[in-house]
Amino acid sequence: MGFLSSLFGRGNPIDTLSLDELKITEIQLNKKVDDIHAEVRRVDVEISRNYELAKAASSESEQVSYARRIKTLLQKKEMKLSTQAQIEKELRAVSNILILKDREKDLPADVIKKLKKIDPDQMEQYLIGKKLDTMSDDAQIDAIIGMTSGTMEVGVEPDDDLAEILDTIRAGKEDPVKTSPDRTTGKKNELE
């Protein structure tokens, strides 16, 4: 069960919470991210302090003791960063649902019906991968409508403009001396 399912139950996130409840959840998640970021900074300061103390240590056993503390602090930092990354994913999903609910009035009725039938876990995975807040209005609508198309099921949207770049990269791996971006474009045209 994903974050949205635990937050909204098995119901669809679009129907389950109001805009105000989603905004409150977004604020709470932002606060958690800020708190964890502050904790990571404190751990970094503690790590630096222990390194300085270890440098000034007079014995090998004292240095080993500081090294163990540093290792423990590094593990703690790694766990905090992992937690922060997870909360940021959840925050992105909630922020995207806010945008989705706000855009609901701009969507065709059949799209809204399909959105309400999407499994919350599938919706969560799709929304975590999107950054609707960085998109233009039209791109947001297209991305939301894309949730109801076959693209969501595949999980990766086709990106035709990357094909040429990928061909150049692959050709460069095969023959790094002879291949240049201009040459690969010529090869592509010869094949067509």
C-alpha positions, 0 to 999 in steps of 0.5 A: 500500500502506497502513501496515498492509500494510507492517507486517503484509504482505499478511496480515490484521492480526488474524492477523499479529501477537500482542497483545504485538507490537502493544503494542510497535508502539504504544509505538514509534509513541508514542515517534516522536510524542513525539520529533517533538513535541519536535523541533517545539518546538525548531524553534519556539524557533529560529524565535522566536530568529531573529525576535528576532535579525532585529528587532535586525539593523542592515541590510536584508541581515541581516534578509533572511538571518534571514527566509530562515532563518525560512522554512527553519525554518517549512518544516522545522516543516511537514514535521515536523507532517505526519510527526507527523500520519501517525504519529498515524494509524498509531498510531490504526490500531494502537491500534484493532487492539489493541482489536479483538483484545482484543474478538475473544472478544466477537464472533460467529464469523461476524463474526470470519470476515468481519474476517479476509477484509477487505483490510488497506488497507480495514481501515486506512482504516476504523480510522484514522477510528475512535477505539475507545479513546474509545468504550464497550464496546458502541460498540466492539463495534458499530463492529467489527461495522460493519466487516463491514457495508455501512457500511464500503464506503460510508466514511461512517456515516449520521448522521440527527441531523445532518439537522435541523442541516444544514437549519438551516445551509442555511436560514440561508445562504439567508436569514440574517435570517428563519431561526432554528432554531425556524423551520426545525423548523416548516418541517420539520413542515409538509412532513411 
